[in-house]
C-alpha cells in the first residue's frame, strides 16, 4: 500500500513537473511569437520606407527631366522669337497702318 502511495506521489510530482515545463515552454513560445511579430512589423516598415524612398526619387528624377525638357523648349521658343522679332513687329505695324 505504501509502495502504491509512493508511486502515486511520484506520478503526481512528475505530472506537476510536466505541467510546469509545458507552461514555461508556452510562455517561451508566446515570447518568441511576440518577438517575431515585432521583427516582422519593423521589417515591413523598413520595406515600405525603402519603396517610398525609391518612388520619391523616381518622381523627383522625372520632375527634373520634365523641367529640363521645358527649359530647352522655352529656349528654342525664345531663340525663334528673337530671330523673328523684327519681322513680327514689322508685320504688325504694317497691318495696323494698312487698316487705317
PASEBA-1860 file (N, C-alpha, C; in nm, 3 decimals):
! residues 100
1> XXXXXXXX> 0.082/-0.118/0.000/0.000/0.000/0.000/0.088/0.126/0.000 ~ 0.191/0.128/0.083/0.283/0.242/0.088/0.354/0.259/-0.047 ~ 0.383/0.146/-0.109/0.452/0.149/-0.238/0.360/0.213/-0.344 ~ 0.231/0.178/-0.338/0.134/0.234/-0.433/0.121/0.384/-0.410 ~ 0.115/0.425/-0.282/0.104/0.568/-0.250/0.230/0.643/-0.295 ~ 0.345/0.577/-0.280/0.471/0.638/-0.322/0.474/0.654/-0.474 ~ 0.428/0.553/-0.546/0.423/0.561/-0.693/0.326/0.670/-0.736 ~ 0.210/0.676/-0.666/0.110/0.777/-0.698/0.166/0.918/-0.672
9> XXXXXXXX> 0.241/0.932/-0.563/0.302/1.060/-0.528/0.407/1.099/-0.632 ~ 0.486/1.001/-0.674/0.588/1.026/-0.777/0.522/1.065/-0.909 ~ 0.412/0.995/-0.941/0.340/1.026/-1.065/0.283/1.167/-1.060 ~ 0.228/1.204/-0.946/0.173/1.338/-0.930/0.284/1.443/-0.941 ~ 0.397/1.415/-0.880/0.512/1.506/-0.887/0.561/1.517/-1.032 ~ 0.565/1.405/-1.101/0.608/1.402/-1.240/0.510/1.483/-1.326 ~ 0.379/1.467/-1.301/0.275/1.540/-1.373/0.290/1.691/-1.350 ~ 0.315/1.730/-1.226/0.334/1.872/-1.195/0.456/1.928/-1.267
17> XXXXXXXX> 0.563/1.848/-1.270/0.685/1.890/-1.340/0.659/1.910/-1.488 ~ 0.583/1.818/-1.545/0.549/1.830/-1.688/0.461/1.953/-1.711 ~ 0.363/1.975/-1.622/0.277/2.092/-1.636/0.358/2.221/-1.627 ~ 0.450/2.228/-1.534/0.535/2.346/-1.521/0.622/2.365/-1.645 ~ 0.677/2.255/-1.694/0.760/2.260/-1.814/0.676/2.307/-1.933 ~ 0.555/2.257/-1.944/0.465/2.300/-2.053/0.433/2.448/-2.042 ~ 0.407/2.497/-1.920/0.379/2.639/-1.901/0.500/2.724/-1.939 ~ 0.619/2.679/-1.899/0.741/2.752/-1.934/0.760/2.757/-2.086
25> XXXXXXXX> 0.738/2.643/-2.151/0.754/2.637/-2.297/0.648/2.723/-2.367 ~ 0.527/2.725/-2.312/0.420/2.807/-2.368/0.456/2.955/-2.357 ~ 0.506/2.995/-2.240/0.548/3.134/-2.220/0.662/3.170/-2.316 ~ 0.758/3.078/-2.328/0.872/3.100/-2.418/0.824/3.111/-2.563 ~ 0.731/3.024/-2.600/0.677/3.027/-2.736/0.601/3.156/-2.762 ~ 0.520/3.200/-2.666/0.447/3.327/-2.682/0.543/3.444/-2.695 ~ 0.652/3.441/-2.618/0.752/3.546/-2.626/0.818/3.545/-2.765 ~ 0.851/3.426/-2.814/0.911/3.416/-2.947/0.816/3.467/-3.055
33> XXXXXXXX> 0.688/3.433/-3.041/0.589/3.481/-3.138/0.579/3.633/-3.134 ~ 0.576/3.689/-3.014/0.570/3.834/-3.000/0.695/3.899/-3.061 ~ 0.812/3.843/-3.032/0.936/3.895/-3.090/0.933/3.889/-3.243 ~ 0.879/3.780/-3.295/0.870/3.764/-3.440/0.773/3.867/-3.499 ~ 0.663/3.893/-3.430/0.567/3.994/-3.477/0.633/4.131/-3.482 ~ 0.704/4.166/-3.374/0.772/4.296/-3.369/0.875/4.306/-3.481 ~ 0.951/4.199/-3.498/1.052/4.197/-3.604/0.987/4.211/-3.741 ~ 0.878/4.141/-3.762/0.806/4.148/-3.889/0.754/4.290/-3.913
41> XXXXXXXX> 0.699/4.352/-3.809/0.648/4.488/-3.824/0.761/4.586/-3.858 ~ 0.875/4.570/-3.794/0.989/4.658/-3.823/1.039/4.636/-3.966 ~ 1.048/4.510/-4.004/1.094/4.478/-4.139/0.996/4.532/-4.244 ~ 0.867/4.517/-4.216/0.765/4.569/-4.306/0.776/4.719/-4.318 ~ 0.795/4.787/-4.205/0.810/4.932/-4.205/0.932/4.973/-4.287 ~ 1.043/4.902/-4.270/1.165/4.933/-4.346/1.143/4.913/-4.495 ~ 1.074/4.805/-4.530/1.047/4.778/-4.672/0.959/4.889/-4.730 ~ 0.856/4.928/-4.655/0.767/5.035/-4.702/0.845/5.165/-4.721
49> XXXXXXXX> 0.932/5.196/-4.625/1.013/5.318/-4.635/1.105/5.313/-4.756 ~ 1.166/5.197/-4.778/1.256/5.181/-4.892/1.180/5.202/-5.022 ~ 1.064/5.138/-5.032/0.983/5.152/-5.153/0.939/5.296/-5.171 ~ 0.894/5.360/-5.064/0.852/5.500/-5.071/0.967/5.590/-5.117 ~ 1.084/5.568/-5.060/1.200/5.648/-5.098/1.236/5.628/-5.245 ~ 1.227/5.504/-5.292/1.256/5.477/-5.433/1.155/5.547/-5.524 ~ 1.028/5.542/-5.485/0.924/5.606/-5.565/0.944/5.758/-5.565 ~ 0.979/5.813/-5.449/1.003/5.958/-5.441/1.122/5.997/-5.528
57> XXXXXXXX> 1.229/5.920/-5.521/1.347/5.951/-5.604/1.313/5.943/-5.752 ~ 1.235/5.842/-5.789/1.195/5.827/-5.928/1.110/5.946/-5.973 ~ 1.017/5.988/-5.887/0.933/6.103/-5.919/1.016/6.231/-5.930 ~ 1.112/6.247/-5.841/1.199/6.365/-5.846/1.280/6.366/-5.976 ~ 1.330/6.249/-6.015/1.407/6.241/-6.140/1.318/6.275/-6.260 ~ 1.195/6.223/-6.259/1.103/6.255/-6.369/1.073/6.405/-6.373 ~ 1.053/6.463/-6.254/1.026/6.607/-6.248/1.145/6.687/-6.302 ~ 1.266/6.647/-6.265/1.386/6.716/-6.315/1.395/6.705/-6.467
65> XXXXXXXX> 1.365/6.586/-6.519/1.369/6.567/-6.665/1.265/6.654/-6.735 ~ 1.145/6.662/-6.678/1.040/6.745/-6.737/1.081/6.892/-6.734 ~ 1.136/6.936/-6.622/1.182/7.075/-6.611/1.289/7.103/-6.716 ~ 1.382/7.012/-6.730/1.490/7.029/-6.827/1.433/7.037/-6.970 ~ 1.340/6.947/-7.002/1.278/6.949/-7.135/1.206/7.081/-7.160 ~ 1.130/7.126/-7.062/1.053/7.250/-7.078/1.146/7.370/-7.091 ~ 1.256/7.369/-7.017/1.353/7.478/-7.028/1.416/7.480/-7.168 ~ 1.445/7.360/-7.221/1.501/7.352/-7.356/1.399/7.403/-7.459
73> XXXXXXXX> 1.272/7.363/-7.441/1.167/7.409/-7.533/1.152/7.561/-7.525 ~ 1.157/7.613/-7.403/1.145/7.757/-7.385/1.263/7.830/-7.449 ~ 1.381/7.775/-7.438/1.499/7.835/-7.500/1.482/7.838/-7.652 ~ 1.432/7.729/-7.708/1.410/7.722/-7.853/1.308/7.828/-7.896 ~ 1.197/7.838/-7.818/1.095/7.938/-7.850/1.152/8.079/-7.842 ~ 1.229/8.106/-7.736/1.289/8.241/-7.721/1.386/8.270/-7.835 ~ 1.462/8.171/-7.874/1.557/8.189/-7.984/1.482/8.220/-8.114 ~ 1.376/8.144/-8.141/1.297/8.169/-8.262/1.233/8.307/-8.256
81> XXXXXXXX> 1.184/8.344/-8.138/1.122/8.476/-8.124/1.223/8.587/-8.151 ~ 1.341/8.574/-8.091/1.445/8.676/-8.110/1.484/8.688/-8.257 ~ 1.490/8.573/-8.327/1.526/8.576/-8.468/1.417/8.642/-8.553 ~ 1.292/8.626/-8.513/1.181/8.675/-8.594/1.112/8.798/-8.536 ~ 1.166/8.852/-8.427/1.102/8.963/-8.357/1.082/9.084/-8.449 ~ 1.182/9.123/-8.519/1.171/9.241/-8.606/1.071/9.216/-8.718 ~ 1.072/9.098/-8.771/0.978/9.065/-8.878/0.834/9.070/-8.825 ~ 0.811/9.016/-8.705/0.678/9.017/-8.644/0.632/9.160/-8.617
89> XXXXXXXX> 0.723/9.242/-8.564/0.690/9.383/-8.535/0.655/9.456/-8.665 ~ 0.735/9.432/-8.770/0.708/9.497/-8.899/0.572/9.455/-8.953 ~ 0.541/9.326/-8.944/0.414/9.277/-8.996/0.296/9.337/-8.919 ~ 0.308/9.344/-8.789/0.201/9.401/-8.707/0.187/9.550/-8.737 ~ 0.299/9.619/-8.746/0.296/9.763/-8.776/0.232/9.787/-8.913 ~ 0.272/9.709/-9.012/0.217/9.725/-9.146/0.066/9.693/-9.148 ~ 0.026/9.594/-9.071/-0.116/9.559/-9.063/-0.195/9.673/-9.001 ~ -0.140/9.734/-8.898/-0.206/9.846/-8.831/-0.217/9.965/-8.926
97> XXXX> -0.107/9.995/-8.993/-0.101/10.111/-9.082/-0.196/10.090/-9.201 ~ -0.200/9.969/-9.256/-0.285/9.943/-9.371/-0.433/9.947/-9.334 ~ -0.466/9.913/-9.211/-0.606/9.912/-9.171/-0.662/10.050/-9.147 ~ -0.577/10.152/-9.138/-0.626/10.288/-9.110/-0.650/10.364/-9.234
END
